[in-house]
Amino acid sequence: MVKSDNNHQLNHRLYRFEKIYKSIKHTLVIISMILIALISILLIIMSIYFHHLTKMSDSLSDHSLIKQVTHLPGDEMINHHNKNILYEYNHSQNSLIIGPKTLNHSAIKALTSSEDTLFYKHDGILPKAIFRAMFQDILNSHQSSGGSTITQQLVKNQVLSNEKTYSRKANELRLAIRLEHLMSKDEIIYTYLNIVPFGRDYNGNNISGIASASYSLFGIAPQDLNIAQSAYLIGLLQSPYGYTPYNEDGSLKANDDIQHSIHRQHYVLKRMLVEQQISQNEYNSALKYDIKSHLLSKPTK
């Protein structure tokens, strides 16, 4: 009799457990379905909103995009009908336009090592960097995460603007992805180095393009840049008018002010070493190179 009562109690407990389990399972299924529905609705809304923001980029044809991106100062002699952009850069009669044959490759190594280590691997954007930047924006963080790739920066400089709006950023992402399918990596990176600002020269004039920077700061052709000089010029890109060694009147800045740009150069060199773009001996030699003594100064009358 006792054994029968025990079995009855056990069956009753199992029945209650099974009932509670089914109830919980049913509740979780409903909650999951609601969450999936909400996420789906949110994704649809975000997709519609993103499409609304990128109307400008959608209206831009591939031909117009390439034409705007590759428009350089002094490019009148370039044949824009030639699809081989690098050939036009290499054979340009304008010495301030560079290509693979007219720029020391150490500059490319310095740029990718310090500004965009995954340049030759990504498709124009870095999703992780974008989400990190969005998170910082939501938190109103003043610290910049540097989420823009070289491709994005090229699009921003040549096609868009520097305004900080969601519309500009959305168009930048969309156009960067498109550009990666229209131009090769080398075409993108050499175009970028032809247009990006490098601060001021010894006359106090603003300079753009690495060839102008090479002639204006060191008095040498861009193919003759050494590792230390390449790292210094690329280091200027983070803040061209903050790191420039020249004042607005073209005079050299004080030693302490120039030292800020040299610290940045050391950072670029370190990144080149970490990314195995230079050897330890090359790194040590570049650190010893006296940049300040090689900077051009305004001729005395």
N, C-alpha and C positions, 0 to 999 in steps of 0.2 A: 504493500500500500504506500509506504514511504517512498519507495523507488518510483512508483507511478506518479506521485505528486511532484517529485523532483523533475521527472521528464516533462511533466506538464508545465512547470515553471520555466524550464529551459526553453521549451518550444515557444512559450509566451514571450520570453525575452528575445529570442531569435526573431520572432514575428515583429516585435516592437522595433528592434534594431533595423530589420529589413525595411520597415515602413519609414523610419526616420531617414535611413540611407537613401531610399528612393525619393523622399521629399527634398532632401538636400541636393541630390543629383538633378532633380527636376528644376529646382531653383537656380542652380549653377548654370544649367543649360539655357534657361530663360535670360539670365544675366549676360551670359556669353553672347547670345543672339542679339541682345540689345546693344552690347558694346560693339559688336561687329557692324551692326546697322549704323550706329553713331559714327564709327570710324569711316565707314564707306561714304556716308553723307558728308563728313568733314573733308575727305579726300576729293570728292566731287566738287565741293565748294572751293577748295584750294586750287583745284585744276582750272575751274572757271575763272577764278580771281587771277591766277598766273597768266592765263591766256589773255585776259583783259589788260594786264600790265605789259605784256609783250607784243601788243599790236604794232608798235613801231618796228621791232625787229622782224616781225612776220611780213611787213610790207616792203622790206628791203630785199632786193634780189641778190642772188649770189654774185653777179657781175658788179653790182653797186657796192656790195660789201668788200670785195677784194680791191676795187678801185679806191675806196675811201681808206682802207687799211694801209695800202701800199703807196699812198700819196706822200711824197717826201719833199721837203724844201729843196729847191734846186734840181728837181727831177725832170726838167723839161726835155733833156736829151735821152731819157729812158723810154724805150719802146714798150708801152703798157699793153700792146697787143701780143707781145711775146709771153707765152705762158711760163717760160723758164725765167722766173723772177731772179734767181740767184745769178744766172748768166748776165742779166742786165746790171745787177749790183757789181759783179766782178769787173765788168767792162765799161762801167760808167765813166764818162769824161769828167765828171765832178768828183774830185778827190775826197770830198766829204761824205760820199756815199760808199759804204763798205759792203763786202761780201766775204765768203769763206776764203778767197785767195788774197784778200787785202786786209785781213784782221788776224792778229796773232790769236791762236786758239786758246791761249791762257785766259783771255777775256771771257770766252764762252764757259770755260770751266769755272771761273770765278762767279759768273752770273748764276749758273745752275746750282752750284754748291751752296750759295748764300741766299738766293731768292726763291728757287723753285727746284728742289732736289729731285722731284719726280717728273720734271718737265718732259722727258723723253718716254715716260710711261703712261701719264694720264691722258684723258681725252678733252682737255681744255679746262676742266674744273676739278676741285678736290672736295667731294661731298663732306668728308669729316671736318675739313677746315671751314666749310660753309655753315655746317650745323654748330660748330664752336662759335663762330662769329655771330650767328643768330641768337645763341644762348647768352652771349655777352651783351648783345643789344637788348634782349628782354630784361636782363638784370641791370641795364644802364651802366655797364662796366666801361670805364675810361681806358682800359688796357686793350690795345689792338692786338689781334691774334695773327694778322697778316694772312688772311685767307685767300687772297687773290693770286692766281697763277700768272705767269708771264703772258699767256694768251689773253686772259681777262684784262690785264693792264694795257695790252696793246689795243684791244677793242675800246676800252674806256678812253684812252688818249686820242685815238683816231676817229672813232665813230660817235661816242657818247660824250659825257662830261664828268666833272668831279662832284656833282651834286649828290648828296647823301639821301636818296629816296629809294623806296622799295621798287619803284618802276625802273629806275636806272639800273639797279642791281639785277633785277629779273631779266632785263634786256641784255645786260652784260653776260649773264650766264648762258642765255639762249644763243647769243651771237658767238660766244667763245666756243661752244660745242660745234656750231656750224662751221666756224673758221677752221677748226681742226680737220674737217672733212674736205675743205677747199684748198688748204695750203699745207705744205710739208712742215715738219718741225723746224728744219733749218730756215725755211722761208720766213716762218713766224719769228724766230729768235733774232735773225739778222735784220729783219724789218724793225723789230722792237729797238735794237741797238742803234738803228739809224735815226730814230725819232725821239727817244727818251731824253729829258733834260738832264744836264750835268752841272747846273749851277752857273757860275760866272767865269769870265776870263780875266786877264790882267788889264784889260781896258774897262772892266766893269760891265761888259756886255753879256747878256744871257746866251748860253750855248746849248745846243741840242745835238745829239748824235755822238757816238763814241769817237768818230774821226775828228770832229771839231774839238772834243775834249782832249784827245791825244796831242794834237797840234798846239792847242791853246795852253795846256798846262805843262807839257813836257817838250814841246817843239819837235816831236818826232812823228813819223807816219804810224798809223795804227798797227801795221804788220810788224813794227819794230818794238812794240811794247814788251817789257819783260814781266815776269810773274808779279813782282812787287807793284809795278805801275798799273797793271791790269786790275789787281786786287784793290788798289787805291781808287781807281776810277769807278769800279763797280760799287765800292763802298759808298760813294757819293749818292747813289741812286735812292737810298732810303730817305734822304732829306737833302736834295741838291743844293738848296740855298742856305741850309743850316750847316752842312759839312763843307761847302765850297771854301777853299783857302783864301779867297779874295773878298775884299770889302766891296761896297757898291761903287766906290771910285776906282776900283781896280788894284788898289794897294794890297799887299799881303797882310793877312790878319796876324795878330799877335801869336807868339809861339803856343801859348796855352790853348788858344782857339783852334789853331791848326792841329794840335794834339788830339782833339776830339775826332777829326777825320782819320788820323793815323790809328787811333784805337779801333775805329770801324774797319780800317784796312786789316788790322791784326785779326779781327773777328772773321773777315772774309777768308784770310789765309788759313785760319784754323779750320774753317768749314771745308776748304779745299783739301786739307790734310785728312780730316775725318772721312770725307767722301772718296778718299784715295785718288784724288785728281793730281796731287803732287806728292813727291817723296819727302821724307823727313829732312834730307839735306837741302832740297829746294825750299822747304818751309823755313829752315834756319837761315839760309842765305837771304831770303826775301825779308825776313824780320830785321836783318842787319842793314838793309838798303836804306840809305838816307833820302827819303822822299823830299823833305823840305829843301834840301840843297839842289834838287833837280827841278823844282818848280820855277817856271818862268816869272819874271817880274817886269813891270813896266820900264821900258828903257828910259834912262835919265837924259834930260836935254842938255 
